[in-house]
Amino acid sequence: MIAIVDYGMGNLRSVAKGFAKVGADAVVTSSVGDIENASGVVLPGVGAFRDCMANLEGLSLAEVVVRCIEKGKPFLGICLGLQLLFTESEEFGHCRGLNVFDGKVVRFPVNDLKVPHMGWNRVMPTKHTSLMSGIASGDIPDGGGYFYFVHSFYVAPTDESIVAATTQYGIGFTSMVARDNVFAMQFHPEKSQKLGLGILKNFAAFVKKT
């Protein structure tokens, strides 16, 4: 069973429906026990970084998420679920994150492009990961494709070796990270039609193999 962490914020039902479409057993839960006993963990999220961290800590979910990652359990972070993995965010003043990865969450620079970055954009893999296996749109035969984004901040990892994909929006930014059992992305696979469902299917397959 895959546990989708419910901390009172995020597009939980959309993520659950996405996993259901690919035949994966996924449950939305705020139970520490359910999360610890799950075969894989998904942390989705939309909203403000500080509010999400407060909710995770208030429900005693921050510790169990980190504990599951440290134990090697397959983990998938989506949108804010990616950002929360980093050391800190500059959104509404500095706020500490889960510190799974060293780095900061920073705002897009002021330019002619609209913020938030919203809509479909191209995701280009920078290294092979099992989640992107077989994921390719017709115009990007070497992997990658167009996925749906909604965000005003992006992650700036200290360790560039964890970067698994990048996207251009005024600047090049990290749109996916991967290390060992941890995968996380800025875009929303559950809103990205066929290619996004392919990522959810690949994660479910990774959970089964682990």
Secondary structure, DSSP 8 states (H G I E B T S, - for coil): -EEEE-SS-S-HHHHHHHHHHTT--EEEE--HHHHHHSSEEEE---S-HHHHHHHHHHTT-HHHHHHHHHTT--EEEETHHHHTTEEEE-TTS-EE---SEEEEEEE--SSSS-SSEEEEEEEEESS--GGGTT-B-TT-TTSBEEEEEEESEEEEES-GGGEEEEEESSSEEEEEEEETTEEEESSBGGGSHHHHHHHHHHHHHHHHH-
